[in-house]
Amino acid sequence: MDYGLCLPNFPAGASREGLEAAAALAARHGFSTVWTTDHVLVDHEGADDYGRIYEAILALAWVGALQPDLRLATSVIVVPQRNAILLAKELATLDDLTGGRVTAGVGVGWSRGEFANLGMADRFAVRGAYLDETIDLWRHLWSGSTEPFQGRFHPLEDFAFEPLPAQGAALPIVVGGRATAALERAGRRGDGYHSSATGPERYAERIPVIRAAAEAAGRPMPWLSARVRTRFGPPTDQFYAMQGDPGDIAAEVRSFAALGVIHLALSFETTDAAALERDVDRFVAEVIPLV
């Protein structure tokens, strides 16, 4: 199993020092990737979780400059809340400056209130179509093509786009979400699928949907990843986490691996650098040897 670490770019308590310490910890333990979460302007209902949050791409740029061996990924960026062409430019720039280390995790978002706060209330209803077109547009731009792009949201006739990503149009795009439309999008357009807050049992139900969509589109099966909360100790709420003693957590890792999941983005749910170091050190020392 390949491991990544979700950076503590949110909630309250998130800090530059915490981001730097987490990235250094991931590099020290040989994790392949660090991931950031994306929100911009949530309503009061979401403030406890996302009221304080470092911007997802800029946070990756900062830690990417400090840790040159880590891949940089979004888990996931809410594409329909942003200008797709500007996002293409930001991701291409980051990929070029970091020597080809970016993975673009994308999703449609769920907060109608946040869309409204960003002046995009009308886009909420068409956010799936917007993301579909955005993925096609990114690959068109990142390929270096100067041919027109005829899109519903982005009709382009005369344009120049540089710098290209170091990875070109092969910059990995992983699609997040649990709805059938998201799973089919992963199969039709994604290089990978990226779940969140989902255990192996539910994950297994999604794989046939992804595979069928990929086969219908004449594409290879996307690679599989999962963002998972990881907690030593007894359950504390109803949401899925790999939790319990090291043996319990290792068993969950094995269950994901048996499904064909090749990457786990571990979220330890703390912004405290010392607590994060304690938990990651324990995971590496006590869980990984049991997997």
N, C-alpha and C positions, 0 to 999 in steps of 0.2 A: 504494500500500500504506500502511495505517495501522500505526504502530508503538507498542508498549508496552515497558516495561522491567520485568523481574523483579527485585524488590527483594532485596537480600542479607540476608533475615531468618534465614538459616541458611547454612552449618554453623558449625563452630568459627571464631572470628574475627568473627562477626556482632556488630554493635554499634549503639547508637543513632546514633552519628556516621556510621556507614556507611549506615544507612537514610536519614538526613537528606540526606547527600551524594548518594545515588542518586536520591532524589526530586527534589532540586534540579537534578540533571543531566538527568533526564527532562523537567522543565519547561523548562529552558533550550533544549533541542533541539526542543521542540514535540511531544514524544511525547504521545499522548492518554491513556495509562493506565499505572498501576503495579500490579503483581501481587505477591501474597504466596503462599507455600507453606504448607501446613497439616500439621503433626503435633503430637501432644500428649505422648505418653509411649511412645516406642519401646523395644524390647528392645535388648540389647547388640549384636545383629547389625546393627541400624540406627543405632547410636550415632555412627559416624563421619560419617554424612550428616545425621542429624536429632537427635542428642543435645542440641545447642544450637540452639534455634529460637525466635524471637519469635512470640508468638501472632498468628495471621493477621489477625484482625479488629481487635484493639487496635493492631497495627502500622500498619494502614491508617488508623485514626482519628488516630494521631499525625501521620503524614506528610500526611494530608488536611487537617489544621488548618494545617500549614505551607505547603502548596502548593495554593491554592484553585482552580487550573485543571485539575488532573489528575483523571481518573476513577480509581476505586479498585476493584480486583477481586481475587478469590481464585482461585488456580490450583493445585489446587482444594481447597475445604474438604471434609473427609471427614464428610459429613452424618450417617451412621448412628452415628458415635462421639459424637454430641452430642444434646441434647434439641432436637427440631425447633422447638418453640414458643419456647424461649429464643433459638435462632438467628434465628427470625423477628423477635423483638423486637430483637436486636442489629443485624441488618441494616436493619430499619426505622428504628431510632434513628440509625444511621450515615448512612443516606440522607437523613433529615430534617435532621440537623445539618450535612450537607455540601451541602445544596441539590440533591439528586438526582444524585449522582455514583457510585453503587454499581453494580457488576456482580457477581452472585453466581455464581461458578464452582463447580460441585458435582460430587462423585464418590462412589463407594461405598467406596473404600479397598481395600487389599490385604494389610495386615499383621494376621494373626490374633492375633499376640502383643500388638500394641498394643490391639486390642479387649479382650483379656483383662486387660491392665494397667489399663484404664479401667472394669473391672467389667461389660463388655458382651460377654463371650465368646459368649453365646447369640445375640446380634444379628448376628454375622458371617454366619451362614447365611441370614439374611433381609434382608441389607443392601440388596439391590436393591429389594425391595418397600417397605422403609422409605423409601428415597430417592424412589421414585415417589409415595408418599403425601405425603411432605414437600413436594414441589413443588406438588401440588394444594392442600395445606393452606396454604402460604405465599400462594398467589394468592387463596385464600379470605379469609384474614385481612387481607392487604394491600389487598383491594378495599373494605374497610370493612363487609363483610357481617356481620350478627349472626345469620344463620341457622345452625342446627345443622350440624355437620360430622361425618359418619358415616364414621370411618376405622377400619381394623384396629388401628392403634397409637394413634390420637388421636381417640377419640369425644368430641366437644365439644357440649354442650347449652346451657350458660349461661355466656357469656363476654363480656368487653369488651376490645377491643384498640386502643390508641392509644399514641403517635402513629403515623399511617400513614406509609409512605415518601413522600418528595416525589414519587417516580415512580409511587406507587400500585401496583396489581397489574401495571403494565407494567415494574417493576424487572426488568432483564434477567437471565435465568437461563441460563447456558451449561453444558452437560453435558460432562464429560470422560470419558475411558475408551476402550479399544480393543476390548473384547469386543463381540460382536454385540448383547448385551442393552443395553450402554451406547449403542451407535450407534442402536438402535431407540428408546431412551429420549430421545435428543436429538431424533429426528424427531417422536416423539409428544408430547413435553412441553417441549422446550427452545426458547428463543429463538435459541440458538446452539450450535455444537459447538466444543469446545476440545481439541485433541490435545496430546500431550506426547511428546517423544523420537521423533518420527516424521517421515520424509522424504516428499517429494512422491509418490514411487512408491507407498508403502504408503497414504498418505493418500487417493490417488485411488481405491483399492479400497473405501474406507469410504463414499464419497459416495453411491453408489447405494443402500446399505442405509439411510442416513439419509433420503434422498429418498423411498424407498418407504414407510418408516414414516410420514413426514410426510403423504404423499398418502393413505395408508390412514386416517389420523386426520383428514383434511380440514383440514390445517394447511399454512401456507406452509413452504417449505424454510428451515430455520434458517440464519443467517449462519455463516460458517466462520472459525475462528481457530486458531492453532497456537502452542504454546510451544516455542521452538527454542533449543537451545544454540548459541552463536555464538562462533567461535574463529578467530583469525588464525593460520595456520601449518598444518603437516601433521597428519594424524589421529594421535590419541594413544590411542584405545581403540575398541571395537567399537560403541559406542552412537552413534546419529545425532547429527550436529551440522552446521550450516552452517559450513564450515571451508575453509581454504586462503587464497589471496590475495583481494583485493577483487573481482576478476572472478569467481572461483569462487563466492564468497558471493552476489554479485549474481545470478548465474545461478540459484542456488537460490531466491532471493526471486522471481524471474520465474516459476520453475516453480510455486511456491505460488500466485502470482497467476493463472496460467493455469488453475488448478483452481477458481478462484472464492474462494480464501482472501482475506479483506479485512483481517485484522489478524494481525500477528506479535508475540508477546510474547518479546522477546529476553532470553536468559539468558547472561551473560558469565562465570559460574562463578567469581566472585571476591568476597571481602568487603572487599578492600583498595580504599579510595576512590580512590587515585591510579591504580591499575591499571584500575579500572572507568572512570574518566574518560578515560584514554588509549584504551581500546578503543571506548567509545561515540563519542568524538570522531572516531576513525578511521573507524568505521562510517558516521557521518553525512557525513564529508568525502570518503571514498573509495568507499563501497559504494552509497549512495543515488543519487549522480549516474549510476551505471551501470545502475540499475534502469529 
